[in-house]
Amino acid sequence: MAKRVSLSILFFIRRTKLWKDGTAPIYVKLTYQKSFVEMALNRGVDPKLWDPNSGKALGKTKEAKQVNMLINTIEFQLGEHIRFLREDGKDITPKAVKNSFLGLEEEKKTILQIFEEHNENIKKLIGIDFSADTYQKYEACRKHLADYIKKKYKQDDIELSQINHEFIMYLETFLKTTKKNNHNTAMKFLGNFKKIVRIAIANGWLKQDPFLNYKMSLKKVDRGFLTDDELQAIVDLKLEQGRLMSVRDAFLISCFTGLAYSDLKKLSKLNIVKGTDGKQWIKINRTKTDVKSSIPILPVVNNIIEKYKYHPTCQERNVLLPVLSNQKMNAYLKEVADLARIKKQLTTHLARHTFATTVTLNNDVPIETVSKMLGHSSINMTKTYARLLDKKVGKDMESLHQKYAS
C-alpha cells in the first residue's frame, strides 16, 4: 500500500494566452512538495467570471455553471485516480496521477539507460570532478552489465523491477566465470554498479535495495614489492637511450617518490618547490583523491629529472618525464624485468608499494610520514603497505641477540 500524501489540486486560468473568442484557457495544477505538473482542460472561460481564490467561475450564468460542473467532475476523477494508484501500491506523484488520468503508461526506467545517463554526466565532468580513468572504469562496468543481461535475459536492457538479490548474485558469478575477473576485481565492478542502483533508489525508480543483505568484501592481496637488491638491479641496468630507458626511469621515480601513474604522467615544474628545509620537494594533489602529497626529492630522483630536462616530449607537454600510456609502460616493464633478471611483474603500483615498504618503512621512516608522502587521507590506508622485511626485524632484534648471547 502506497503511503498517503497530501497532493494539492489547483485550477487556474492563463490570462496572457486568451483564445480568439476572448476566453482564457483553464488549467489544473497537481503539486506535491516541490514536484508539480499542469494539464489543460481544453475549456475556456470569460476572465471576468474567474475567481482565483476558489479556482472556479463566479455567478449563476449558464457558462459559469458549465465551467464549475467540469471542474467538479475533473476534481472527482483525479481523486479516484489517486485512490486507484494507492490501492495498487504505487507512488502518488503529480506525474503518476496525470498519466493515470490521461490513460498514459508511466515511463519505465531501465538499468542500462540509467547507467548510460550516469556515464555521460561523468564524461562531461572529466577534468573538473572526475578523471578519464574514472569514466573508463564505469564504462567497463556498463559493458560487463550489458553482456550479462544479454546472456542471462536474452535482452538488450531490462526494467529496474527485475534488479533484485538474485540478479546481483548471478552477476557476481558471471564476472568471475565468463569475464574471468578475480574476486577483488568483481567486487569493484559490483561497487560501481551499486552506485547506479543508489541513484535509482534516490529517484524513487527502484523501491528496494537489491544489495540489502548482500555482503561485499575485498580479499587481502599482497601486491608485492621490490627488495633492496632487486631495486638496485634496475638502477644499475645498462640501457641505451630510448623507450626502455625512459620507462625504467619513470618506474624508478615511482619507486623513490611513491607517485601513482596518473600523478607521474602530469608531473611538471610547477610541482617542484623549495621546502622550509631549503631542499627541493614534490608537491602535488593526487589525481585519484585530490589529497596533497608532499615528497622530498632524493638525489636519484633529481638525477633522473635532470636527464629529461631538454627531452622533446617533456618540453612539448610541459612535463618532467616522457611517460608513455599505462598499457605500453607495463608492457615495456616486462622487458626491463627480464633484463634485470627479476621474475616479479613490474607495474607502477608495485613501484608505489616498493616506495612504501622497501624505501621508507623498512628504513625507519615513521608510518605517519609515509602516509603524508603517499597522499593518504588516513593512517589506516597506509597500513596496507606496512610490511616488515626480515632485514628490519633482524635489526630490531639485534639488541636481544646481544642480551641473550651469554
N, C-alpha and C positions, 0 to 999 in steps of 0.2 A: 504493500500500500504506500503510495507516494505521500510525503508529508504535506500538511496543509500550508498553503501560502496565501498571503494577502495580496492578490493581484488586482490592481486598480484598472477600472474601465471608465474611460472619459470620452464623451462625444464633443466634437468641436467643428467649427467651420473655418474655411480659408477665405477671408475677405479679400485677400490680394489676388485671388485666382477666380474671379467671377466668370460664370458662363455667359454665353451670348444673350440669354434671356434675363440677365441681371441677378440670377440666383447664385448663392455661394455653395460650393460642394461641401457635403457633410462627411466627416471622418470619425473613426473611433480609434483611440489610443489605448493600448494594453501595456501596463507598466508593472514591473516587479523589481524592487531595489533600483539598480542602475540600468537595467535592461528594459527595452521597450520596442514595440512595433506599432505601425499605423496601417489602417485599412480604409480605403474609400468605400462609401456606401452606395455610390453611383446614384445619389439623390441630392438635389439642391434645395435650398430654402431661401426665402427673402431675408437678407441680412438684418432687416429691421425687426423681423419676428424672432430672431435668435437671442436666447438668454444664456450667456456664457457661464453664469453661476450654476444653473440647474442642468445645463447641457441639453436643453430642449427648446422647442418653439413656444412662444407666448401666445395667448389668446385662444379663442374657440372657433377660429375660421376653419374652413374645410382643409386648407393647406396645412395649418398648424396641427390639426388632428391627425392627418395622414402621416406627417413627419414624425410626430410623437408615437404613433402606433408602430411605425417602422423601427424607431429607436428602442421601444419597449420589447418588440419581438426579437431584435438582434441581441439586446442585453440578456434576454432569457435564453436564447440559443447559445450564446457564449458561456453562460453559466452551466448549461447542460454539457457542453464540450469539456469544460473544466472538470465536471463530475465524471465524465467518461474517462478522461485521462487519469484521474485519481484512482478510479476503480481498476484500471488496467495497470496500476503501479508505475505509471510514467511520471516524469518530472513535469510540474506545472510551470512552464516558462511562457512568456509572451509569444515567442515564435512557435512553440508547440501548440498553443491554443489557436493561433492564427492558421497554422497548417491544418489542424483538425477541422476548424470551421470551414475552410476553403476546400476541404477534401484532398489536401496535398499530402504526399508521403514525406515524412520527416527525413531530412538528409542524413544518411547513414555514413559515418566516418569509417574509413578502412585504415589498417595499421600501416601499410606502406605509404599511403597518402600522407599520413601524419609525419612519418619518418622523412619523406621527401621534402615536405614543407620545413621541417626542423633543419635538415641539412642545407637547404637553400638559404635559410637565415644564417646558419653558421658560415656559409661561403661568403655572404655579403659582409660579414664581420671579421674576415681574415685580415690580420694586421692591426685590428682595433681591439677586439676582445678575445680572439682566438687565433691559433696558428694554422698554417696549411696542414700540418701533421694531424691536428685535432679533426679537421674536416675529413681527411683521408681515413682516419680511424672510424668515424661514423659512417662514411660511405662503404667501407669494407663490411661493417656490421649490417648495413641495409642490404647489401648484395647477398650476404650469407642468409639473411632472413628471407629474402625473395626466393632464393634457391630452395630453402626449407619448405616454404609454402607451396612452391611449385611441385616439389617431390611428394610431400605428405597429403596435400589437399587438391592437387591437380588444378590449381587456380593461379592466376597472376597476382591476386590480392585477396584478403579476407576481411570481413567486418570485425569490429572490435569485440563484439559479443562472443566471438569464438576464441578470444585470448583468455585462457584460464590456466590453472595449475598444471594440467596435463600438457598444454601447449608448451609451457616453459620446460617441463621435464623432458619431453621428446626433442625440444630444440637443443638442449644440452647434449643429448645423445648424438644428435645429428652433427653438431660441431666437433665432437670428439671422434666420431667414426667417419662419416662422409667427408668432412673437411679436414680430418687428421690434425685437429688442434690439440695441444696438451691441455691439462686441467686448468692451469692459470690463464692461458690464452682464451679458453672457452668462457671462463668466469669474467674476464674483462669484456668480452663481447656481450655477455648477458648483462653486465653492469651498464654498458652503453644503451642496450635495449631497454633496461629498466627506466632510464631517464625518459624515453619516449612514452613508456607506459604511464609514468607520473604526469606527463603533460596531458595525456588523455583523461586521467582521473581528475586533475585540477580543473579541466574544462567541462567536466560533467559528462564526457562522452563514454567513459567506462565507469561502471558502478562499483566494482570490487577490484581490489589489487590482486592480480594473479600471482604476485611474488610473496603474498602473505604466507607465512609458514614455510617458505622455500629458502633453505639455507644456502647462502653463497659464501664461500671461503677460499682463500688462496693458500696453496701449499708452500711451505718454506722451501726455497730453492737456493742452493749455493751457486751463484753465478760465476764463481771463480775469480782469480786474480793472479797477477804475475809475482813470482818470488823475486828477491833481490837479484839472483843470478840470471833469471830469465829477462828481467828488465834491463840488466846490464848488457846482455847478449844482443838485445835490439838496439841499444845505444851504440854498441861497438860495431854493429853490422856495416860493412863497407858497401855502399851503394853508389851507382853513378847518378848524375843529375837526371831527373825525370820523374815519372809518375810514382814509382816505388819509394823514392826518397821523400817526396812531398807527403805521401800517405804515411810513411813511417814517422816523419817529423810531426805531422798533425796528431798521430796516435800518441807520441811521446809528450806532446803538450798536454793532452788529456791526462796522461799518467802523472804528470807533475803539477797539474792545476786542479784536476777533478772536474773540468768543464765537460758538459754533455755535448753531443754532436751539434745540436741546434745552436748552442751558445758558441761553440768553437767556430762554426761557419760564419757567424756575424761579428766575430771579434774584430774590433777596429782600434785605431789610435785613440779614439775618444774614450776607450775603456782602460787606457793606461794612464794612471795618475800617480803623483808623488804622495806617499803616505806621511803620517805625522812622524815616522821614524826616518824620514828623508830618503827612503828607498822606493823603488817602483812597485806599484800594486796593480792588479786587475780588478776593476770594479764593474760589475755587470749584473743586470736584472735577468734572472733565468727566464728563458722563453716559456718553459712549461708552467712555472708557478708565479712568475713575476716577483719572486723574492730575491733580494740583493745578495750577491756573492762577493766577498772581499778576499782576495788571494794574493799573498806576497809573491813576487816573481823571483823564482830561483834562477841561478846562473844558467843552468841548462836550458831553461825556457827562454831566457833573454837571448842566448846564442842562436836559438832556432828562429826567433822573431827577426833578429838582425839579418839572418841568412836570406830571408824573403823580402827584405825592405824594398828592393827595386824589382821584384818579380812583376811581370806584365799583368797577370791576373789580379794580383793584390792592388796594384795601382789603379787598374780599371774599375774594380769593385769597391775600392777604398776599404780593404780588409787587411789583416795582418798575415793571413795564411791562405794559400790556394787550395781550399778544401773542396774535394770532389763530392758528388752525390753520395748519400749514405750507402746506397746499394753498391756503387763502384768501389767506395772506400773499403767496405767489408770484403769485397771480392779480392782486392789487391792485398789486403792484410793477410789473406791466406798464403799468398806468395811470400810475404815478409816472414810469416811464421815458419814456413818451410825452410827459408834461407837461414833463419836463426836457430833451426832445429828445435822449435817449440811445438809441441803437439796440441796445445790448447787453442781454442778458436778465438782469435783476436777480434774484438769489437770495441767500439768507443765506450760501450757500457762496462766492459771488462777493464778498460783503462781507468774509468771513474772508480771502480772498486779497488783497483791497484793503488790509486792515489790514497783512498781512504784507509786501506789496510796496510800495505807494504811501505808506502812513502811516509805516512803520517802516524797513524795509531801505534804501529809497531816500532816507531822511533820516538815514543813517549810524548807525542803531541796530544794534548787533552782532547777528549771527545767533543767538548763544547767548542773548541777552536775549529776542529774538523767540521762540525755542523755548520759553523758560520761560513767556512770556505766553500762547502758544498751547496750552500744556499737553501738549507733545510729550514722549515718553519718550526721544527721541534726536535729535541734530542732523540725522541723515540724513532724518528725516521732514520737518524744516523746509526742507531743501534744495530740495524740490519747489516751494517758494514763492519761492525766492531768484532772482527775475528782476531784471535791471538795466535801468532805463529810460534813454533817451537823455540825459535830464537829468542823471542820476547819472554816466554815462560822460563826458559833456561836462565836468562839474565836476571829475572826477578827472583829465581830460586837460588841464585849463586850464594847469597849470604847464608842460606840454610845449609848448603853444602859445606861451607866453611865451619859453621857452628857445630855440625854433627860429624865433622871429619874424623874426630878422635874416637 
